């Protein structure tokens, strides 16, 4: 994808975009098109892939999930804020996992 530096799909989106069944393979393939692909795995954290290789599996932040509304948006917002502040993709994904965990512990899309 020309001009794309980072892709942030969830696991289903990554598989759909690539036609691959393995989420890790899909993440790696997507990172060949963009420099970085971070695939969110819901309650299982996230995969970070760079330049065609999965470079990290970011663990989830424990949370008592009551509503998944807004979790992906929270992840993306925290990830992007961390990257803009200078964090590497793995640290940014960890920030995203933390924000996603806070989002699922709250009913509705806003705290």
PyMOL commands that set and color helices and strands:
alter all, ss='L'
color gray80, all
select helices_A, chain A and resi 11-18+23-33+42-44+71-84+89-104
alter helices_A, ss='H'
color red, helices_A
select strands_A, chain A and resi 6-7+36-40+46-50+53-58
alter strands_A, ss='S'
color yellow, strands_A
deselect
rebuild
show_as cartoon
